[in-house]
């Protein structure tokens, strides 16, 4: 399954057991990027992904990489954090960094 097929499945609603996380095959970082083309949709007033290419980079390795697909496992929410405690928090998860549990 390629990135386009995965994106289509995610946008159509995929069972959580079928979701994937893309990681750098060298360091395991989730901070991976892929070259792509996007087209402007004037009705939605947003860029829409048209295609993705094979070239990938890792922000942590600071260079080209291979992307590995692993099962997606969401981090559990931090029960000690709430909207009133943390301005970046929504339901116990930091909106600026989804892998970061908000502080108490």
Secondary structure, DSSP 8 states (H G I E B T S, - for coil): --HHHHHHHHHH---GGG-EEEEETTT--S-EEEEEEEEEETTTTEEEEEEEEEEEEETTTTEE--EEEEE-------TT--TTT-TTEETTEESS-TTSB---
